[in-house]
Amino acid sequence: MTVSVPSDRYASFRGIDCEGNARIVIDRILALVEDPANDSVLWQRFRVRLAEAGKLGARLADELCLACSHTYYIEELFEAADDQDGLAALRRLEDECC
């Protein structure tokens, strides 16, 4: 039996704006880590990986992958900053897309 795998790895998310959901979370992260009190080596490396994701021709994690793979750290950041909107956006991203 041959199983056909779609080339779009996010095919199961059709109709859900996962990239938009990830962008909301990432924008909130970037806004919070502009404050040196919230920044760390982790978020500095996260910003580097975001920049790398924009390069063409390389197989690197995209924004959705980066956001989904850092949910625990993101939650910790949003909780420490008491960012309720960020927490809600992260929950939506996790529930719908991760």
C-alpha positions as CSV (number, residue, x, y, z in Angstrom):
1,M,0.0,0.0,0.0
2,T,1.4,3.4,-1.0
3,V,0.7,6.4,1.1
4,S,0.9,9.8,-0.6
5,V,2.2,12.5,1.6
6,P,1.4,16.1,0.6
7,S,4.3,18.3,-0.1
8,D,2.8,21.0,2.1
9,R,3.7,20.0,5.6
10,Y,0.9,22.2,7.0
11,A,-1.8,20.8,4.7
12,S,-3.8,19.7,7.8
13,F,-4.1,23.4,8.8
14,R,-6.0,24.4,5.6
15,G,-8.4,27.2,6.5
16,I,-6.5,28.2,9.6
17,D,-4.1,31.2,9.4
18,C,-1.3,29.5,11.2
19,E,1.3,31.8,9.7
20,G,-0.7,34.8,10.8
21,N,-1.1,33.3,14.3
22,A,2.6,32.7,14.5
23,R,3.3,36.3,13.3
24,I,1.1,37.7,16.1
25,V,3.0,35.7,18.8
26,I,6.4,36.6,17.3
27,D,5.5,40.3,17.1
28,R,4.6,40.2,20.8
29,I,7.9,38.4,21.6
30,L,9.9,41.0,19.7
31,A,8.2,43.9,21.3
32,L,8.8,42.5,24.8
33,V,12.4,41.6,24.3
34,E,13.2,45.1,23.1
35,D,13.2,45.8,26.9
36,P,16.6,44.7,28.2
37,A,14.8,43.4,31.3
38,N,13.1,40.8,29.2
39,D,15.9,40.0,26.8
40,S,18.3,37.0,27.2
41,V,20.7,34.9,25.3
42,L,17.7,32.7,24.3
43,W,15.8,35.6,22.7
44,Q,19.0,36.9,21.1
45,R,19.4,33.5,19.4
46,F,15.7,33.4,18.6
47,R,16.1,36.7,16.7
48,V,19.0,35.2,14.8
49,R,17.0,32.1,13.8
50,L,14.1,34.4,12.7
51,A,16.5,36.3,10.4
52,E,17.9,33.0,9.1
53,A,14.4,31.8,8.3
54,G,14.0,34.6,5.8
55,K,16.9,33.5,3.7
56,L,16.0,31.8,0.5
57,G,17.5,28.5,-0.6
58,A,18.2,27.1,2.8
59,R,16.2,24.5,4.7
60,L,15.7,26.4,7.9
61,A,12.9,26.6,10.4
62,D,10.1,29.0,9.5
63,E,8.3,31.4,11.9
64,L,5.6,28.8,12.6
65,C,8.1,26.1,13.4
66,L,10.2,28.5,15.6
67,A,7.1,29.7,17.6
68,C,5.8,26.1,18.0
69,S,9.1,24.8,19.2
70,H,9.6,27.5,21.8
71,T,6.1,27.5,23.4
72,Y,7.3,26.9,27.0
73,Y,9.8,29.8,26.8
74,I,7.2,32.0,25.1
75,E,4.7,31.3,27.8
76,E,7.2,32.1,30.5
77,L,8.1,35.4,28.8
78,F,4.4,36.4,28.4
79,E,3.6,35.4,32.0
80,A,6.5,37.3,33.4
81,A,5.4,40.4,31.4
82,D,1.8,39.8,32.4
83,D,0.9,39.9,28.7
84,Q,-2.6,38.4,28.6
85,D,-3.1,39.2,24.9
86,G,0.2,37.4,24.2
87,L,-0.9,34.4,26.3
88,A,-4.2,34.2,24.4
89,A,-2.4,34.4,21.1
90,L,0.0,31.7,22.1
91,R,-2.9,29.4,23.3
92,R,-4.6,29.9,19.9
93,L,-1.4,29.1,18.1
94,E,-0.9,25.9,20.2
95,D,-4.5,24.8,19.9
96,E,-4.8,25.4,16.1
97,C,-1.4,25.0,14.7
98,C,1.3,23.4,16.8
